[in-house]
Amino acid sequence: MVRAFYAILLAAWWAVPVWAQTSTVDPNDLTLSVTVEPLPDPLMRQEMVLITIHGIYKRHITLESLEQPDFDGFNWMQLGQDHWFVSMLDGRPARNMRRRMAVFPDETGTLEIGPFKHHLTLLDENNKWFEHTITSEPVTIDVAPEPQNDEWWFPVRGLRVSDDWSNAPDQLSEGEGVLRVIRISALGASPDMIPPMPELTSPSALIFAHPEKRLVDLTSRGPEAIAFWRWTVTPTNGHSAILEPIRFSYFDTVAREMREVSISPQRVAFGDVIGAPVSDQRAPVEASRSHPLVLPICGIIAFLSGVLAVTRGETLSRYYLRQRLRSWQLQRQLRWAIWRHDIAGVRASAHALDQLYGYSIERSELLSELDSHLFGRSFDPNIPEKFVFRLRQTFLTGGLHTNVH
């Protein structure tokens, strides 16, 4: 039934050019309009406005080109490609064109979105081409100034903020640094509207600020601007450092109120720093009992590790067993991070595994490639292809560290 309907529709559509092509154009056969979504009262400067350009064409079109206005007083973005489809109007098939755009008024007062012009090439009764242009009506928008304050004006429809670390910031190795990445995702904003990357400060840390990355994702709800703020942090006093909090405000255009984002202070420390004194009082014997399956499982792991060590010619010791258990734990964390597409977790697990095994040129180059892939100029938020397979190959050529430091 559905196929028959589409067959009839297609036949009707191809029949239209036969009897409808004349050099005289009926204004009702070709229309172009601009629709603005409902606006808040008042609409303030830089708030996103969604508009739809809709053309309806009851005649056959050979060529077409849509000319948009200059958008004086606006920034603008086109949300994807033009959408063409066929509909039935008054029993006749008609082609439709829709274009979605987001505009951001940069000025205040009454602003005008000028007319769009659709330049069409049509056919006359002799099947000869001729040019015809249809024009939309201009649209006016009233824009109010934003509230006066000293802070960055940042109107958005939705905001998400994440704070990720390449390693646990309070469990660093001696002299090691940690990469901090704050991700700002703002719906209904262009990338230039996001506040500038703040200065990360600490009285006792060496902080290197990386160039920020700004992207935009075009969605049906409007553009979603994304910014990455990145710093490498290393404590300078040999122990720990406290990073000062980060704060910025934004205007929630849905709730029509100002809101504040506050990222709490963060402690960055080497792993041997003791956060609190340990009590000398021994725990009761009953409280220290383990699950009855723990000892058999540990025995099996120890046996398998011993076999693996003898096979590889490695010396079996309690330190080796701890290293082997740590390796299995980190590889499990690596697989879990990949499954969740947790980039920070993948990097942290890979670098932790690198410290367990002997030095490998291939592994060092592979980890450098990962960092360049994620944080270099050609930023790509995806994990490199076959990264885990290539990383595991380096473990086969370099054994675990077996000497106690």
C-alpha positions, 0 to 999 in steps of 0.5 A: 500500500505504501509503495503504491502511494509513493508510486502515485506521488512520483508519477504525479511529481514527474507529470507536473513539469509537463503541464505547469511549465510556462513563462508566466509565473504564478506568485502562489507557485513559488513562495519563500518565508522566514520564521523566527522561533518565539522570543523571550521578553526581553531578548538580550544581546548575544542570546541565540535566535533560531530561524527557519527559511522555508521555500515551497515550489510547485514548479519544476526547478532546474537550478537554484541558489539561495542568497542570504542577507548580510546579517548586519548586527548579527553573528550567524551559523547555518545548522547543517545542510538544506533539507529538501523534501516533497509534500502534497499541497491542494492535491498537487506535489510540491518541493520544499526547502528548509534551512535552519540557522542560529543568529546572535544579535551583537547590537541592541535596539531594533535589528532587521534580518534582511530578505533572503533571495532564492534565484531559480532557473525554471522552464517555459512551455518550450522547455527553455530555461529562464531565470526567476527570483523569489524574495522573503519578507524582512524580519525585525527583532528588538534586542535589549542590553545585557545587565551591567556588571564587570563579569563576562557576559555569557548567555546559554541555554544549557551548560555542562562542565567537567574536570578531568585529570590524566592521573590521580592528582594526589598520588603522583610519583616523585617529580611527576606532573599531572594534566588537568582538562576542564571541558566547557560545553555550552548549548546555544552559544558560539565558541567565541562567547565562552569566557577566556581560559582563566589563569590557574594559580597556586602558591606552591606549584609549577603550572604550564598552561596549554593553548585552549581548544574551541570547537562547535557541534551543530545540533537541531537545538542550535550550536553547542560550543565546546572549549578545552582548558588544559594545564600541566601541574607539578608541585614545587615544594617536594610535597603538595600544592593546592590549586585555587578554585575556578569561578565564572558566571553565565546567564541561563536563557531558559530560567532567565537568571544568572548562575555561577560555576564554581570548581573547588580547590584541588590538592596536587601531591606526590604519593608518599605524602601522608595526609593524616597521622596513622594510629599505632593502635592495632585493629582487633583480630576479628576486624582483620579477617578476610573473605574465605575465598581471598586466600585460595584466589591469591594462591592461584594467582601466585602459582600462575605468576610463578610459572610465568616468572620461571618461563621468562627467567624472572626471579620470583619474589613477593615484590614481583608478585605485587608488580604482577598483580598491579599489572593485571589491575591496571590492564583491567582498568585500561580495558574498562576506560576504553569501553567507557571511552574515558580518554583521561583513564586510558592515558592514566592507565597506559602511563602507570603500566609503562612505569611497571615495565622495563624501558621500551623505545616503542612504548615511549614513542607510542605514549608520545603519539597518544599525547600528541593525538589528544593534546597536540595541535591536531586535536582528536578526542578519539583513541588512536587505532589499535593503540591497546594492541600495540601497547600490549606488544611492548609488554611482551618484549619488556619484563616487569621491574624485579628489583626493589627500590 
